[in-house]
Amino acid sequence: MADIETDYLVVGAGAAGLAFTDTLVAHSDAEVVIVDRRDEPGGHWNDVYPFVQLHAPSALYGVASLSLGSDQIVQDGSPDHGFYERATAGQLMDYFRAVSDDVLEASGRVRVLTSTDYLGGDSDRHRIASLADGEETTVRVRRRLVDATWFETDVPSTHTPSFEVDNDARFMPINDLVDLDDSASGYTVIGAGKTGIDACLWLMRNGVDPADIRWVRPRDAWHLGRESYQPLELLPAFIEGQASLLESAAEAEGVDDLFARLEACGQLRRVDPEVEPTMYRCATVSNHELDELRRIDDVVRLGRVRRIDPDQLVLDEGTVATEPGRVHVDCSARGLRATRPQPMFEPDRITIQQTRSCQPTFNSALIGFLEASDRDDEERNRLAPPNPYPSDAVDWIPNSLISYQAQTRWGEAPDVGEWLEGCRLNLAGGLRSHLQNPVVQGAVTRIITNTESAVDNLARLAEQR
Ligand SMILES: Cc1cc2nc3c(=O)[nH]c(=O)nc-3n(C[C@H](O)[C@H](O)[C@H](O)COP(=O)(O)OP(=O)(O)OC[C@H]3O[C@@H](n4cnc5c(N)ncnc54)[C@H](O)[C@@H]3O)c2cc1C
């Protein structure tokens, strides 16, 4: 006899598991049990560095039924002036606690079991164990197991670096920067992704001379422009950006030409205009942040770090001198995991992955909506094709291709279209209220004109990668 019976067992109470469940229960009468090893809901946000902020607007993040923050445009003269607010780690943790308690548990149909490990199972019987007392419980699942750990996010405070560190070298995860006194002779930031960017910006904001920062960038990256990815009142700029992006994708004569066009229209940006990026991880930066980052001249491009000694940094392609007083800041955690794609919907299982590029909580909610809808799995999988998380620069091409192919199919499904228009997690949500704006009208015309040829051309370019 099972100890618990439920319709869905969701493994992972991170943003993905919560966003999926929120939309599923809002559109069905399903009962759900969510389990997570961590003590609190919110997934990797439990362990992030204290000064982290979302890099995209709060207005687009979290679960569909509860706003995160107050959807305000920052008007304080700070570098974020003119953009929608972005939540801090503390605000995110408070938010996910409220989602868990006030939305999901309060529905009477969802139980969120934290400090609980998922141990495995077969088609309808699964085992979970309390991490408090080790007690095992069997869960009989009437409908499906939901794997919301597919993109489990690795952060510096909990990962193990892939390189060795001598005991006499000064080394710390980015989290510990806030506790540092001013005794460092300099700083070496290891990692070119969003965390590395945050470390460099935080150091400069806190008075460190850019000349005292060395930045190890094994790969340079393409980034998304924050100015182009703003919702609600600022949606016209996003729609215009999409029109330029699709035009670039439709007209590009080759891969290099495509990236040149995307940069020229402001959709993709890089820190160093002299270096061709080979990485793309969906990080978002503003022009102000790029200007700040360009103040750092000491950039090491010798591959990945292999060892940190007190007097030298050993990398794949060479060594650079360091000194015992220099602090080496670990920003090398991989973030979202690169994974093999698999069907989202299978007979006993849902595996939450991304369909639209770079919008994890939107995708999770979409999967919840499709699951609640009255259609078969073949159709669900057609509307939600897996779209592997990007890593290399050229991954921008299939990522965008799959996103646009899926969006075209959504447009042909009236219930999905209606849901998209009203979903707060959908960047293009609320478009109808802007359709009287001549700028938006022009952009929409360009989008309609170019989508088909952009999709065809991206498919051709994807073959050339
Ligand atoms: C610094 C940073 C900033 C970011 N900013 C943004 C942003 O602005 N906008 C955006 O859209 N995205 C952003 N992201 C991406 C972000 O990672 C995702 O939005 C999202 O939070 C990932 O959620 P997740 O639920 O998939 O993964 P996680 O948060 O990793 O959650 C997975 C959960 O599964 C649990 N788990 C795994 N295995 C088991 C098991 N066997 N039993 C029980 N529990 C298990 C884990 O404990 C974990 O809590 C950012 C990421 C980082 C690192």
The ligand as an SDF file (V2000), in Angstrom:
LIG
                    3D

 53 58  0  0  0  0  0  0  0  0999 V2000
   23.1660   34.1040  -11.1320 C   0  0  0  0  0  0  0  0  0  0  0  0
   21.9760   33.6320  -11.9240 C   0  0  0  0  0  0  0  0  0  0  0  0
   21.0380   34.5550  -12.3940 C   0  0  0  0  0  0  0  0  0  0  0  0
   19.9490   34.1320  -13.1400 C   0  0  0  0  0  0  0  0  0  0  0  0
   19.0670   35.0630  -13.5820 N   0  0  0  0  0  0  0  0  0  0  0  0
   18.0080   34.6630  -14.3230 C   0  0  0  0  0  0  0  0  0  0  0  0
   17.0580   35.6190  -14.8080 C   0  0  0  0  0  0  0  0  0  0  0  0
   17.1850   36.8200  -14.5900 O   0  0  0  0  0  0  0  0  0  0  0  0
   16.0060   35.1730  -15.5290 N   0  0  0  0  0  0  0  0  0  0  0  0
   15.8570   33.8520  -15.8110 C   0  0  0  0  0  0  0  0  0  0  0  0
   14.8800   33.4860  -16.4590 O   0  0  0  0  0  0  0  0  0  0  0  0
   16.7380   32.9260  -15.3740 N   0  0  0  0  0  0  0  0  0  0  0  0
   17.8040   33.3070  -14.6400 C   0  0  0  0  0  0  0  0  0  0  0  0
   18.7080   32.3800  -14.2140 N   0  0  0  0  0  0  0  0  0  0  0  0
   18.5120   30.9960  -14.6060 C   0  0  0  0  0  0  0  0  0  0  0  0
   17.9370   30.2100  -13.4320 C   0  0  0  0  0  0  0  0  0  0  0  0
   18.8830   29.2580  -13.1040 O   0  0  0  0  0  0  0  0  0  0  0  0
   16.6240   29.6020  -13.7540 C   0  0  0  0  0  0  0  0  0  0  0  0
   15.7310   30.6250  -13.9590 O   0  0  0  0  0  0  0  0  0  0  0  0
   15.9710   28.7580  -12.7070 C   0  0  0  0  0  0  0  0  0  0  0  0
   16.0470   29.3640  -11.4570 O   0  0  0  0  0  0  0  0  0  0  0  0
   16.4490   27.3700  -12.6710 C   0  0  0  0  0  0  0  0  0  0  0  0
   15.4910   26.6960  -11.9130 O   0  0  0  0  0  0  0  0  0  0  0  0
   15.3740   25.1440  -11.8910 P   0  0  0  0  0  0  0  0  0  0  0  0
   14.1940   24.8820  -11.0380 O   0  0  0  0  0  0  0  0  0  0  0  0
   15.4020   24.5800  -13.2540 O   0  0  0  0  0  0  0  0  0  0  0  0
   16.7290   24.6240  -11.2130 O   0  0  0  0  0  0  0  0  0  0  0  0
   17.2300   24.6880   -9.6260 P   0  0  0  0  0  0  0  0  0  0  0  0
   17.0180   26.0380   -9.1230 O   0  0  0  0  0  0  0  0  0  0  0  0
   18.5980   24.1550   -9.6980 O   0  0  0  0  0  0  0  0  0  0  0  0
   16.2330   23.6900   -8.9190 O   0  0  0  0  0  0  0  0  0  0  0  0
   16.3200   22.2770   -9.0460 C   0  0  0  0  0  0  0  0  0  0  0  0
   15.9670   21.7030   -7.6900 C   0  0  0  0  0  0  0  0  0  0  0  0
   15.9060   20.2680   -7.7950 O   0  0  0  0  0  0  0  0  0  0  0  0
   16.3000   19.7300   -6.5620 C   0  0  0  0  0  0  0  0  0  0  0  0
   16.6850   18.3190   -6.7470 N   0  0  0  0  0  0  0  0  0  0  0  0
   17.5580   17.7990   -7.6480 C   0  0  0  0  0  0  0  0  0  0  0  0
   17.5980   16.4540   -7.5310 N   0  0  0  0  0  0  0  0  0  0  0  0
   16.7450   16.1180   -6.5440 C   0  0  0  0  0  0  0  0  0  0  0  0
   16.3530   14.8770   -5.9470 C   0  0  0  0  0  0  0  0  0  0  0  0
   16.8340   13.6830   -6.3610 N   0  0  0  0  0  0  0  0  0  0  0  0
   15.4440   14.9100   -4.9420 N   0  0  0  0  0  0  0  0  0  0  0  0
   14.9340   16.0790   -4.5130 C   0  0  0  0  0  0  0  0  0  0  0  0
   15.2600   17.2850   -5.0450 N   0  0  0  0  0  0  0  0  0  0  0  0
   16.1450   17.3060   -6.0480 C   0  0  0  0  0  0  0  0  0  0  0  0
   17.4690   20.5980   -6.1510 C   0  0  0  0  0  0  0  0  0  0  0  0
   17.6760   20.5500   -4.7560 O   0  0  0  0  0  0  0  0  0  0  0  0
   17.0110   21.9980   -6.6130 C   0  0  0  0  0  0  0  0  0  0  0  0
   16.4270   22.7400   -5.5630 O   0  0  0  0  0  0  0  0  0  0  0  0
   19.7970   32.7610  -13.4460 C   0  0  0  0  0  0  0  0  0  0  0  0
   20.7390   31.8320  -12.9760 C   0  0  0  0  0  0  0  0  0  0  0  0
   21.8210   32.2500  -12.2190 C   0  0  0  0  0  0  0  0  0  0  0  0
   22.8110   31.2200  -11.7370 C   0  0  0  0  0  0  0  0  0  0  0  0
  1  2  1  0
  2  3  1  0
  2 52  2  0
  3  4  2  0
  4  5  1  0
  4 50  1  0
  5  6  2  0
  6  7  1  0
  6 13  1  0
  7  8  2  0
  7  9  1  0
  9 10  1  0
 10 11  2  0
 10 12  1  0
 12 13  2  0
 13 14  1  0
 14 15  1  0
 14 50  1  0
 15 16  1  0
 16 17  1  0
 16 18  1  0
 18 19  1  0
 18 20  1  0
 20 21  1  0
 20 22  1  0
 22 23  1  0
 23 24  1  0
 24 25  2  0
 24 26  1  0
 24 27  1  0
 27 28  1  0
 28 29  2  0
 28 30  1  0
 28 31  1  0
 31 32  1  0
 32 33  1  0
 33 34  1  0
 33 48  1  0
 34 35  1  0
 35 36  1  0
 35 46  1  0
 36 37  1  0
 36 45  1  0
 37 38  2  0
 38 39  1  0
 39 40  1  0
 39 45  2  0
 40 41  1  0
 40 42  2  0
 42 43  1  0
 43 44  2  0
 44 45  1  0
 46 47  1  0
 46 48  1  0
 48 49  1  0
 50 51  2  0
 51 52  1  0
 52 53  1  0
M  END
$$$$
